[in-house]
Amino acid sequence: MASFRKIARRTFLIGSAAIVGGVAFGVYQVRKDAPNPLVAQTGEAVLTPFVLLNQDGVTVIAPRAEMGQGVQTTLAALVAEEMDVAWEDITVLHGPPAQAYYNQALLGLALPFRHYADTDFRHSLRQGIGEVGKLLHLQVTGGSTSMKDGYERMRHAGASAREALKLAAAAQLGVAASELRTADSHVIAPDGTRIAYTALAEAVRDIELPEVALRPKSEWKYLGKSMPRLDMMAKTTGTAQFAGDVQLDGMKFATVRINPKRAGMVSYDDTAARAMAGIEAVIDLGDGIAVVASNTWLAMQAAEAVEIVWQDATYPADTAGMVAAITAAFDAAPDSTVRDDGDVTAEISGTEVVAEYTVPFLAHATMEPMNATALFSGDRLEIWTGNQAPVMTRDKCAAAAGIAPEAVTVHTTLMGGGFGRRGETDYSVQATRIAAALPGTPIRMTWTREEDMRHDFYRPAAMARFRGVVADGTAQLIDGKIAAPSVFRQSALRQMGQVPPGPDRAHVEGAADQPYGVPNFRITGHLADLSVPVGFWRSVAASFNGFFLDTFIDEMAHAAGSDPLQFRLALAAREHAPSAGVIRAVGEMCSWTGETPANIGRGVAFCHSFGTATAQVVEVEDTGRGIRINQCWIACDPGIALDPSIIEAQMVSGAIYGFSAAMQEEVTFTDGAADQGNFTDYDALRMHTTPRFDVRILETSAHLGGIGEPGTPTAMPALGNALFDLTGVRARELPLIKTFDLIL
């Protein structure tokens, strides 16, 4: 196992402070245009932001957040592979808010190309447009982009560090650097003399970083293998620090109670709460109140004791009204027509298939509720928060405290799940406002589970209407219309204060961008005028569009009298070989025949999302006491398998997330407020309902794809299609528990 040494917070300071005993490395030339957030004191050397060498070993400064997805382990492996660092010598810290840590892959997702059709030229365009993220200080973990962003730059950082260390050692030994080699955190001379990297910190300080070619895949020692997770020891021993674990002298504890109708307050009476022993303060937040107390449980009890009259919601008061608003979007002209191949209005002979689908609002339901710890000193703010966007968090908190962003120190901690929810800043801003009301007092602010569920930025409810024509055993026409509130537009308004012009392409991802060779294929997006707060949810629009399109593909296959797997395979083979490859592979994995016993059902599904083709087969069984999921086979092609165990874990995790949503999760509304408040009424798969998994990873795609999200879109239709195979009843509405007798 790896060594999990801890670098004290005071040894890693930002701006005018220092990295004690350290040397930071990196070579990616474009990084030199972004200010280095690390400044050295006398006797130290700081070159670039990504790699730190000190007396304990090598610390990788990770530009992306660890939410359980294993990203920081693979980022470290990218550096270690080129730098020849012994795995036990590595520690990882999340980087501070800084332009240098911008995500260069994120903006590339917005280019109007289908990912599966990316040529090398189009891929380079995505990388080029991604550089604009530097100007936007786009330090964001999301969109399954962490490896696409870090794949070359972190390796370059390690490679240049390795060669700089060789140059420093060569000067000491009086030999040419070309005569030296490196291994296990040492520079090694021809005579066997070994100099530890840690002994070269002073000598390497003034070395100019050389341009270095990256090693070929054939020479990899760490990449391509399953590495020990660098966060696992701390998590299994309970020593890992999340935002709610921070302990500061004189700390007080807070919670909030915000309008569940997502509006303001008419009035409140906190008399009963203030009379409770141990209550420090009740603070007016405008749309609710915060309570500060001697412990968290007391704060939560006192918050419930406050009598509040809420303002009404600005959106329809109940679920029926919201569904009506989404349905009405079909009557307006489409916001987007991202795919329009052939002519869907043409008269085509064959069998017509028509279907309508509906999915509900969904909560992120992270296991760790929203929380943050903050200390405001009057002119400076220090905040510990699990977040996916440190620069945005810093700037929003600075505005809330009335200070400059440079006066804010953000510590991005480990997170007990994110799924897009921790890309928002509301909870960090609340902690800031509470701390600002009590200067000099450290505040640990924690939401109740109910507050977390009822103040989410939900995955939007959505509807789809599809018409298709099949003839000669294949699809000749698909005309799909998709209606939902816009995640992209709401998020842009919250984060940037404006919505970029043009059609909302993200609204139809997972449907308009699929590698199916259908001669007449159109997908239109219809944005619903509905102000229910929505946000990025694992796999975003692909989470519902994958269900819509793939379920319709299954319906078309049956209408054509074709085997569902072979039907998809033939369509994909016309467009994209890697996509056809995963469909073929998942069929081989489960020994697909298209025939099942009377009490068994199997369903196949496919979706290309975030640059990765993914196919699943799900097997369900009627036990006589209800239907359970027996097995799930997953084949995916991310192009390069940097860490197979992490890829497998993320594929399984994504499928479980999708199965949970498909089977039973739903957010409904009454009188403007979400009805669901805890896992008693918004439950996920449990151990006894989770199927066995088998995952196969292919590496034929031309470019590196994402991993964290592609396992989710296929899970919902694969399960629905399996239930159709078992029962003959088509799943057109989620959650499935409304239609099928599932074991929960």
Phi, psi and omega in degrees: 000155180288156175276135185244064176289153183245126175272124182298147182304321185290346178270000180229085184248158189248154174077249185274002181265207193216167166250108188291125177066027189240161174226124178258142184239163170165156184227343188304111195302325182296337179297337183292341178282341179263134181302138176281122182284355183255125183238131186267149171268181181304134177086002181244164177225126175234119182257304176215176198278354198260334184226131182242127176249122176225190187292343179269341183142212184253129174247122175274126176270103187280131177278354184235154187275147176262113180245016184103356185274355177083011187296323184288333175294315181287324174300319178294321180295326177299317178290311185298326180301315182275333186271349183060050177264137173294134186302325182287352179266005187259137169232153180237136170235145174284137180292154178286170174300120183195146177300327183300337184258024181297155180267109184277353182264340191293311183294335179298338178295338185278350181295145187280051176238145172286128185304320184294338182264012181297124168270175176300323180294314180295322178298319179294327176296319177300317179295322181294313180294334179296336179295339176298335177303334177296317181293332181269001183053046190277071178271089189225138170257114182172172178068019183051043185250357189301317180283324176298323179287318188265350190305315180266319187292323179288325176293318177300320178301315179292320182294316180292325177297317180301312183290326176296320178295323177295320178296319179295318179292323180299320179296323180289321186272345181073032178233168177285142180300330180294343179273352183262155173228170181230148176192141173049048175068027179225150165263133188237127180275165179303330180274006178094355178300133183242128176244121180294143176308319184298337180277355184253009185301313181292318185292329185274354188304319185258011179285131175284131184293126181276157171281129187227136174284145179280152181288147176288158181302330182296342181259003183294141175249326182256311182293143184087357179240161178275109184265151174300130181294130182286344179260357191287318183299314181296323181289322181283338178262358179078013181263355178294142182257116170259172184300327180279000179263352185294129179244123179230147180299135177076019185293142170243164190237140187223159168216172180232158172223108189249153181307116180291348177268006175060042176226202182263194178249143170277314180193165173209154179233111184256019183304311182295321181293317182292338180281349182283133180298134178096358179275125183268321184195152168239124190244131178281117179259003179092304177257012179168196182229158171241144177239132178249132185214182181281345173205163186294317183297320178296319178299319180293319178296318181293322179299321178290337181280347179285129178272122186230137171255118186267149167287156180280158179292155177270355180251171180306145189287336184225173184299320181301319179294325178290318177298322178297322179293323178291317179299322181296337180297334179294337183282344181266163176298147182294146174284330182215147168227076188288326177237129179208073181269141177067219182217104183282355177267356183289152175280116182236127180287138178152193179266127179272140178236130180229136180207153175232138184232151181219136174229153186267174167296146179226146176265157176289320176052049175296146181296328175265112178299163180299135180198161176197154176242132186222148175225118180249126184258003182111320177230358178221153178231134172238128184224135177252117185208134171285113185214157180257003183211080187298319181295315179296319177300314178302312185292319179293321179290323177299316179297320180294326181272350181073033180231170180286150177305327181294344180268008181247130173250119180254123173257112178274111184269175169298157183230140175272059183098146178224297176057020183103336184296324183274013166278350177272162185243004189302315183289326177292320178294321177299315179300322178296314182296323178293315180296323180293333178284343180228068184305139179086354181252118176295136183237125169255112183256127183227130175281150167288163176300321180296319178297320180297315182291322188268358177232035177280167165255098197287155162294128188292149165294151185208157177226156177216144174235123183237142170230136180217165175227130175243143177203146180056034174078011181216172180277128177255337184206136170225124177233107184244141176236130185235128182236134178186161168297155184268116174294316184299315184292317178297315182295320179298320179294318181293320189268325185242348181080005180203162179249124177301147181289165176104170181293153179274089181292326182298334182297332185246010177297142184095352177231306184287341188249027184269143186278062178246127180276075178255121188298327179238106193215114179228139174230124177244146179251135182235114184274126180276137178276086186213124188264015172302129183298122178234159182204182181290126181235149188316115182078003169050234185291335177297339180295327176257326180291328175298320177294315183299301187293315185290325175297321179292322176301319179296318178297320179294320179300315180292322178295330180277353184072027183253156173294130185301322180288315180294327177300311179294318183300317180295319179294318181289324183298334179287339190245321194202109185300317179299325178294316175299325181297320181286327177294316178297317183295317182292330175293320177294320183300320185259006183054052183298130174236346185083359180242136179222154174298167186299327183263009182238139174231144176230139178227143178247151176211155180218145172204137173257113182218144177054034175084005184234125175281131183222133176231145179225146166238132179243137175246129177241158181224135171274108185275353188089344177241012183133171183259133177235159175270121180273313192211149174223125175253135182229130171238134181220157180225090179273007180088304178226127179267090184291324177213099186302322182292323178290321177299314179299316181298320181287325176295317178294315179300315180298321179294317179299319177300318179291318178299318180301314179294317183295319187284313194213350187276138181193135173252121178244168186229141172224130180053037174084355183244148177294136180284328186276138183225352182199180182287352174292332179236010174213074190264161177246176174304144174252173183301322185282347179252000180275131183282172168285148182236146172224124185239133174238133183248122176258157182225058180249344179297146185287335185228153181296130179252175179275167185230324189296332187248332187297345178283346184276314187299327183280339185295318184294309179291326180299318178292314179299319180291326176294321179294326175295317179299325181282316192249340186081003179258126183277132179273102179247359180222137174249151002284156186290339181298340178290336186246329189238152179273085184265145173281121182250000000 
